[in-house]
Amino acid sequence: REKRVPLYIAMDVELVASDMAVSDLEKTMVTPNVQADIERVMDLRNRYGELFQETVELIELKGPLVARVHFYGKTQSVLNTLLSETLALVTHQQQIMQAELEQLRKSAADARRLVISLAVSALLLGAMLAWIIARSIVQPVREAVSVAETIASGDYKKDVPKGNRDEIGALLRSLTVMRDSIGSREEKILSLAYVDTLTGLPNRTRFLEILNGLPAGSSGAL
């Protein structure tokens, strides 16, 4: 008996641990099929607990021989069925976990492809926006340079392109003001240099320029 009692205690601890494991499983696995398997395992566990207790009582009250007959006739059959059902439940749970793992892997692969697609799309969109912005800046600047070169050559009639309300637009508007100012000042300087302020007629300097510009051998009257 001194050897049996510790075994009873150890068996009780193991049974309590198995009951807790099944209880935890019941809280997490809520599908109808799994729920039915868990209930069947719990029924078998309860039945086995009763038969095991009967076997223990027979050992203590009527001896090992009677208890052995009871164990092999009833307890062991329920125990084998309980083990079989438990293994089936474990296998089913592993299959569910494997399916969930595959789903997670598929979701991770889909998320990875989505991130790559978004990154490529962002790069393409960024490149396109950069090209559009660069073009919107470079084109007006080129036109402004062309106008500036025309002004430098002495032509003040070329139109300056209209800009937006940004730095390029401010530059183009400044270029327009500069063109008009230079043209006005040059016109005023030419007027002072070649027009008599009293009569409004070409002066002597202008007369000499025209005279010097005539081909050799020309004739005329003044």
C-alpha positions as CSV (number, residue, x, y, z in Angstrom):
1,R,0.0,0.0,0.0
2,E,2.9,2.4,0.7
3,K,3.9,2.0,-3.0
4,R,0.4,2.3,-4.3
5,V,-0.7,5.5,-2.7
6,P,2.0,7.7,-4.4
7,L,0.9,6.2,-7.7
8,Y,-2.7,7.1,-7.1
9,I,-1.6,10.7,-6.3
10,A,0.5,10.9,-9.4
11,M,-2.3,9.5,-11.5
12,D,-4.7,12.1,-10.1
13,V,-2.3,14.9,-11.0
14,E,-1.9,13.6,-14.5
15,L,-5.7,13.3,-15.0
16,V,-6.2,16.9,-13.7
17,A,-3.6,18.1,-16.2
18,S,-5.3,16.3,-19.0
19,D,-8.6,17.7,-18.0
20,M,-7.2,21.3,-18.0
21,A,-5.6,20.7,-21.5
22,V,-8.9,19.5,-22.9
23,S,-10.7,22.5,-21.2
24,D,-8.2,24.9,-22.7
25,L,-8.7,23.3,-26.1
26,E,-12.4,23.6,-25.8
27,K,-12.1,27.4,-25.2
28,T,-10.0,27.9,-28.4
29,M,-11.5,25.4,-30.9
30,V,-15.1,26.4,-31.4
31,T,-15.9,24.8,-34.8
32,P,-18.9,22.3,-34.6
33,N,-16.9,19.3,-35.6
34,V,-14.1,19.9,-33.1
35,Q,-16.7,20.7,-30.4
36,A,-18.3,17.4,-30.9
37,D,-15.0,15.6,-30.7
38,I,-14.1,17.4,-27.5
39,E,-17.5,16.5,-25.9
40,R,-16.9,12.9,-26.9
41,V,-13.4,12.9,-25.3
42,M,-14.8,14.5,-22.2
43,D,-17.5,11.8,-21.9
44,L,-14.9,9.1,-22.3
45,R,-12.7,10.8,-19.8
46,N,-15.5,11.0,-17.2
47,R,-16.4,7.3,-17.8
48,Y,-12.8,6.3,-17.5
49,G,-12.4,8.2,-14.3
50,E,-15.4,6.4,-12.8
51,L,-14.0,3.0,-13.9
52,F,-10.5,3.8,-12.7
53,Q,-11.9,4.7,-9.3
54,E,-13.8,1.5,-9.2
55,T,-10.6,-0.4,-10.1
56,V,-8.7,1.4,-7.3
57,E,-11.5,0.5,-4.8
58,L,-11.5,-3.1,-5.9
59,I,-7.7,-3.3,-5.3
60,E,-8.1,-1.9,-1.8
61,L,-11.3,-3.9,-0.9
62,K,-11.1,-7.2,-2.8
63,G,-7.5,-7.5,-3.9
64,P,-5.6,-7.4,-7.1
65,L,-7.1,-10.4,-8.8
66,V,-10.7,-9.1,-8.7
67,A,-9.4,-5.6,-9.7
68,R,-7.5,-7.1,-12.6
69,V,-10.6,-8.7,-14.0
70,H,-12.5,-5.4,-13.7
71,F,-9.7,-3.5,-15.3
72,Y,-9.3,-5.8,-18.3
73,G,-13.1,-6.2,-18.7
74,K,-14.2,-2.6,-18.5
75,T,-11.5,0.0,-17.6
76,Q,-9.0,-0.9,-20.3
77,S,-11.6,-0.8,-23.1
78,V,-12.7,2.7,-22.2
79,L,-9.1,3.7,-21.8
80,N,-8.1,2.5,-25.2
81,T,-11.1,4.3,-26.8
82,L,-10.2,7.4,-24.9
83,L,-6.6,7.2,-26.2
84,S,-7.8,6.6,-29.7
85,E,-10.3,9.5,-29.6
86,T,-7.6,11.8,-28.1
87,L,-5.1,11.0,-30.8
88,A,-7.8,11.6,-33.4
89,L,-8.5,15.0,-31.8
90,V,-4.8,15.8,-31.7
91,T,-4.5,14.9,-35.4
92,H,-7.5,16.9,-36.3
93,Q,-6.2,19.9,-34.4
94,Q,-2.8,19.6,-36.1
95,Q,-4.5,19.6,-39.5
96,I,-6.4,22.7,-38.6
97,M,-3.2,24.4,-37.4
98,Q,-1.4,23.3,-40.5
99,A,-4.3,24.8,-42.6
100,E,-4.1,28.0,-40.7
101,L,-0.3,28.1,-41.1
102,E,-0.7,27.6,-44.9
103,Q,-3.3,30.4,-44.9
104,L,-0.9,32.7,-43.0
105,R,1.9,31.9,-45.4
106,K,-0.4,32.6,-48.3
107,S,-1.5,35.9,-46.7
108,A,2.1,36.8,-46.1
109,A,3.0,36.1,-49.7
110,D,0.0,38.1,-50.9
111,A,1.0,41.0,-48.6
112,R,4.6,40.8,-49.9
113,R,3.5,40.9,-53.5
114,L,1.1,43.8,-52.6
115,V,4.0,45.8,-51.0
116,I,6.2,45.2,-54.0
117,S,3.5,46.3,-56.3
118,L,2.8,49.4,-54.3
119,A,6.5,50.2,-54.2
120,V,6.9,49.8,-57.9
121,S,3.8,51.8,-58.6
122,A,5.1,54.5,-56.2
123,L,8.4,54.6,-58.0
124,L,6.8,54.8,-61.4
125,L,4.3,57.5,-60.2
126,G,7.2,59.4,-58.6
127,A,9.2,59.2,-61.8
128,M,6.3,60.4,-63.8
129,L,5.5,63.3,-61.4
130,A,9.2,64.3,-61.4
131,W,9.2,64.3,-65.2
132,I,6.1,66.4,-65.4
133,I,7.4,68.8,-62.8
134,A,10.8,69.1,-64.5
135,R,9.1,69.7,-67.8
136,S,6.8,72.3,-66.3
137,I,9.9,74.1,-65.0
138,V,12.3,73.5,-67.9
139,Q,10.0,74.5,-70.7
140,P,9.1,78.0,-69.3
141,V,12.8,78.5,-68.4
142,R,13.8,77.7,-72.0
143,E,11.2,80.1,-73.3
144,A,12.5,82.8,-70.9
145,V,16.1,82.2,-72.1
146,S,14.9,82.5,-75.7
147,V,13.2,85.8,-74.9
148,A,16.2,87.0,-73.1
149,E,18.4,86.2,-76.1
150,T,16.0,88.1,-78.3
151,I,16.1,91.1,-76.1
152,A,19.9,91.0,-76.1
153,S,19.8,91.1,-79.9
154,G,17.7,94.3,-79.8
155,D,14.3,92.8,-80.5
156,Y,11.8,94.0,-77.9
157,K,8.6,92.8,-79.6
158,K,8.7,89.1,-78.8
159,D,6.0,88.1,-76.4
160,V,7.1,86.6,-73.0
161,P,5.1,83.4,-72.1
162,K,2.5,83.7,-69.3
163,G,3.6,81.9,-66.1
164,N,1.7,80.5,-63.1
165,R,1.7,82.0,-59.7
166,D,5.0,80.5,-58.7
167,E,8.7,81.3,-58.9
168,I,8.8,80.6,-62.7
169,G,5.8,82.9,-63.2
170,A,7.5,85.6,-61.1
171,L,10.7,85.2,-63.3
172,L,8.7,85.6,-66.5
173,R,6.8,88.6,-65.2
174,S,10.1,90.2,-64.2
175,L,11.5,89.4,-67.7
176,T,8.5,91.2,-69.2
177,V,9.0,94.3,-67.0
178,M,12.7,94.2,-67.9
179,R,12.0,94.0,-71.7
180,D,9.5,96.9,-71.5
181,S,11.9,99.0,-69.4
182,I,14.8,98.4,-71.7
183,G,12.7,99.1,-74.8
184,S,11.4,102.3,-73.3
185,R,14.8,103.5,-72.3
186,E,16.4,102.7,-75.6
187,E,13.6,104.4,-77.5
188,K,14.1,107.5,-75.3
189,I,17.8,107.4,-75.8
190,L,17.4,107.1,-79.6
191,S,15.0,110.0,-79.5
192,L,17.4,112.1,-77.6
193,A,20.3,111.1,-79.9
194,Y,18.6,111.5,-83.3
195,V,15.5,113.9,-82.9
196,D,15.6,117.6,-82.5
197,T,13.7,118.4,-79.3
198,L,12.4,121.8,-80.7
199,T,11.1,120.7,-84.1
200,G,10.7,116.9,-83.6
201,L,12.7,116.4,-86.9
202,P,15.8,114.2,-87.4
203,N,18.9,116.2,-86.2
204,R,22.3,116.6,-87.8
205,T,23.7,113.4,-86.4
206,R,20.8,111.4,-87.9
207,F,21.3,113.3,-91.2
208,L,25.0,112.3,-91.3
209,E,24.2,108.7,-90.6
210,I,21.7,108.5,-93.4
211,L,24.1,110.3,-95.8
212,N,26.9,108.0,-94.9
213,G,24.7,105.0,-95.4
214,L,23.9,105.9,-99.1
215,P,25.7,103.9,-101.8
216,A,28.7,105.6,-103.4
217,G,27.8,107.6,-106.5
218,S,24.3,108.4,-105.2
219,S,22.8,111.8,-106.0
220,G,20.0,113.7,-104.5
221,A,18.9,117.0,-103.0
222,L,18.4,118.4,-99.5
